[in-house]
Amino acid sequence: MINIHQLVRRMLLPVLVGSCALSAAHATTDFPKRPISIVVPYAAGSPTDVVARAFASDFSTLLKTPVVVENRPGANQTIAASYVARAEPDGYTLLFPVIPAVVPPSLRQQLPYKSYSDFSAVGNVMTNGYILAVAPEIPANNLQEFIALLRANPGKYSYGSSGVASALHLMGEMFNKAAGVDAIHVPYKGANQVQLDLMSNRISYAFLTINAMDYVRDGRIKTFGIASDHRDADYPELPTLEEGGLKHFKVWVSFYLAAPKATPRDVVLKLNAAANAAIVKPEMYEKLKALGGITMMKPASPEQIDKEIADEARTWDQLVKEADIQLE
């Protein structure tokens, strides 16, 4: 026999379930209701931080809510990515990843994610071009002479990077593979130190952002080309590495926005719409062009961005395996 209390509970259960469903739906459709955090995997003042803060300003205006940039640097972006992967998947904690940034396979089993495809893509922001920068005393006057010099002296010359498995390390390894050369990797704690030691002839070459052209023009660094498929409008005198003879060689850094994987679809779409609106604003390019060699990405759906990230990650992941790159 059902008592009155059981009867009341049975009568109220559908109402309560329906009420919770309506409440959950309302919680996502009126998103956002509080500030959003964008977690940057590099230190304040870094190029990634500069891009994230410029983006966050317009992103905040479009979403009509404060957007706070939070820096969690270290371990080749894995500290920041692990933090966001574990965050509540509600759209209020986002990651600002940079690719290339491959997590070596030996480290992946220790992380709450396996790759950036384990996040929900929200936005694509921009790419940043790089030049092959060479120490001023290197006895070569063009790319072919430089490659010939490296091939004739395996293990004698060195290239710098901002850390093991960093973007600059991976670019250096890709160049070595494409050129068929053997050089010593010298990791630093940041790109600024790489540039300083390059100018001082302590290392032989490195990939640097195109704003290093200021040092090329005053003779403190050499360059044999930009690692792009086209010349840069601000430095039309700078040939591409392909023009110099290194066929099909392109490297760049891409800046994205991502959310924890289980973030509700409607929240992801609202964030994606705001990100797409932000990157086409002329003011965004004006704020970022001083970085040099930037190209704003085209608006894209989350699915299109997911594919972009997966394609880029696959390329660099293969390089990591072939070069046996491990974190020190």
ZISUL-V370066 format. One record per residue. RES is the residue in one letter. NEAR is the number of other C-alpha atoms within 8 Angstrom. D_FIRST is the distance of its C-alpha to the first C-alpha in Angstrom with 2 decimals. Layout:
BEGIN
RES_NEAR_D_FIRST / RES_NEAR_D_FIRST
END
This chain:
BEGIN
M_2_0.00 / I_5_3.82 / N_6_6.38 / I_6_9.75 / H_6_11.52 / Q_8_9.74 / L_9_10.23 / V_8_13.76 / R_8_14.51 / R_8_13.77 / M_8_15.91 / L_8_18.60 / L_8_18.94 / P_8_21.21 / V_8_23.19 / L_8_23.79 / V_8_24.83 / G_8_27.11 / S_8_28.54 / C_8_29.39 / A_8_31.03 / L_8_33.08 / S_8_34.06 / A_8_35.21 / A_8_37.14 / H_8_38.77 / A_8_39.68 / T_11_41.78 / T_8_43.22 / D_7_44.63 / F_7_46.07 / P_10_48.11 / K_6_47.02 / R_7_48.99 / P_10_52.06 / I_13_52.39 / S_11_54.13 / I_14_56.51 / V_14_57.16 / V_17_60.73 / P_17_61.59 / Y_12_65.13 / A_10_66.82 / A_7_67.57 / G_7_70.78 / S_8_70.46 / P_7_70.86 / T_11_67.14 / D_13_66.42 / V_11_68.95 / V_9_67.34 / A_12_63.80 / R_9_64.84 / A_11_66.72 / F_12_63.75 / A_12_61.26 / S_9_63.27 / D_10_62.96 / F_12_59.43 / S_11_58.40 / T_9_60.09 / L_9_58.43 / L_9_54.91 / K_6_55.58 / T_11_54.37 / P_9_56.28 / V_12_56.87 / V_9_57.89 / V_11_59.86 / E_8_58.99 / N_12_61.38 / R_11_60.10 / P_12_63.15 / G_10_63.73 / A_6_63.25 / N_12_64.19 / Q_12_61.37 / T_11_58.64 / I_12_57.86 / A_15_57.10 / A_11_55.30 / S_11_53.08 / Y_8_52.19 / V_13_51.19 / A_12_49.35 / R_8_47.08 / A_8_46.67 / E_8_43.59 / P_12_43.90 / D_8_43.82 / G_14_47.43 / Y_11_48.67 / T_15_50.43 / L_14_52.94 / L_14_55.61 / F_13_59.24 / P_12_60.31 / V_10_63.83 / I_12_64.77 / P_13_66.53 / A_12_64.63 / V_13_63.53 / V_10_61.49 / P_11_63.14 / P_6_60.90 / S_6_61.18 / L_9_59.55 / R_10_56.69 / Q_8_54.44 / Q_5_54.45 / L_9_53.29 / P_8_49.92 / Y_9_51.54 / K_9_53.98 / S_8_55.98 / Y_9_55.99 / S_10_54.26 / D_9_51.14 / F_10_51.08 / S_14_50.40 / A_14_53.77 / V_15_54.15 / G_16_57.88 / N_15_61.36 / V_13_64.02 / M_11_67.50 / T_12_69.74 / N_12_72.68 / G_15_75.85 / Y_14_77.80 / I_13_81.43 / L_13_83.01 / A_12_84.81 / V_13_87.69 / A_15_89.74 / P_11_93.07 / E_5_95.24 / I_7_93.76 / P_5_96.77 / A_8_95.32 / N_7_95.81 / N_8_93.19 / L_12_90.03 / Q_8_91.86 / E_9_94.21 / F_11_91.30 / I_10_89.38 / A_8_92.61 / L_9_93.15 / L_13_89.67 / R_10_90.06 / A_6_93.44 / N_8_92.10 / P_10_88.69 / G_8_87.02 / K_8_89.71 / Y_11_88.08 / S_12_84.79 / Y_13_82.12 / G_17_79.94 / S_19_76.29 / S_14_73.85 / G_11_72.03 / V_11_70.87 / A_16_68.69 / S_13_69.38 / A_12_70.34 / L_14_74.04 / H_15_73.77 / L_13_72.15 / M_10_74.75 / G_13_77.51 / E_10_76.14 / M_9_75.83 / F_9_79.43 / N_11_80.68 / K_8_78.98 / A_8_80.33 / A_8_83.83 / G_7_83.93 / V_10_84.85 / D_9_84.05 / A_12_83.85 / I_9_82.48 / H_9_79.31 / V_9_79.59 / P_10_76.28 / Y_11_76.34 / K_7_73.74 / G_9_74.37 / A_10_76.35 / N_6_78.79 / Q_9_80.11 / V_13_80.47 / Q_9_82.63 / L_8_84.76 / D_10_85.51 / L_17_86.27 / M_11_88.84 / S_8_90.28 / N_10_90.59 / R_7_88.36 / I_13_86.24 / S_13_87.43 / Y_12_84.81 / A_14_81.31 / F_12_79.22 / L_12_79.12 / T_12_77.83 / I_12_80.40 / N_9_81.23 / A_8_83.20 / M_7_85.81 / D_7_87.24 / Y_9_88.41 / V_11_89.68 / R_7_91.84 / D_7_93.47 / G_8_94.11 / R_10_91.80 / I_13_89.65 / K_10_90.41 / T_9_88.07 / F_15_88.37 / G_12_85.72 / I_14_82.26 / A_15_79.47 / S_13_78.39 / D_9_78.94 / H_5_80.96 / R_11_83.32 / D_8_82.12 / A_5_83.35 / D_5_84.33 / Y_7_86.32 / P_8_87.81 / E_4_90.46 / L_10_87.83 / P_11_87.47 / T_13_84.32 / L_15_84.27 / E_11_84.15 / E_8_87.40 / G_12_88.77 / G_8_88.03 / L_10_84.56 / K_7_82.86 / H_6_79.28 / F_12_78.74 / K_7_76.32 / V_9_74.26 / W_11_72.46 / V_11_69.58 / S_12_66.58 / F_13_64.36 / Y_13_60.71 / L_13_57.50 / A_13_54.18 / A_17_50.58 / P_17_47.98 / K_9_46.74 / A_6_43.15 / T_12_44.33 / P_10_42.59 / R_6_44.69 / D_8_45.12 / V_13_46.36 / V_15_48.82 / L_10_50.10 / K_8_50.66 / L_12_52.53 / N_12_54.47 / A_8_55.57 / A_11_56.85 / A_13_58.65 / N_13_60.30 / A_10_61.46 / A_12_62.87 / I_14_65.01 / V_10_66.85 / K_8_67.98 / P_6_71.75 / E_6_71.33 / M_13_69.32 / Y_10_72.25 / E_8_74.70 / K_8_72.81 / L_12_72.72 / K_9_76.01 / A_7_77.86 / L_10_76.04 / G_11_78.23 / G_13_77.50 / I_11_74.12 / T_7_72.51 / M_10_69.49 / M_9_66.89 / K_8_65.76 / P_10_62.32 / A_10_59.83 / S_8_56.17 / P_13_53.98 / E_8_54.24 / Q_8_58.03 / I_13_58.24 / D_11_56.00 / K_8_58.51 / E_8_61.46 / I_11_60.09 / A_10_59.25 / D_8_62.74 / E_10_64.50 / A_14_62.49 / R_8_63.22 / T_8_66.96 / W_12_67.11 / D_9_64.74 / Q_8_67.08 / L_11_70.01 / V_13_68.30 / K_8_67.73 / E_6_71.29 / A_7_72.82 / D_6_70.47 / I_9_69.80 / Q_8_67.80 / L_7_67.06 / E_3_69.44
END
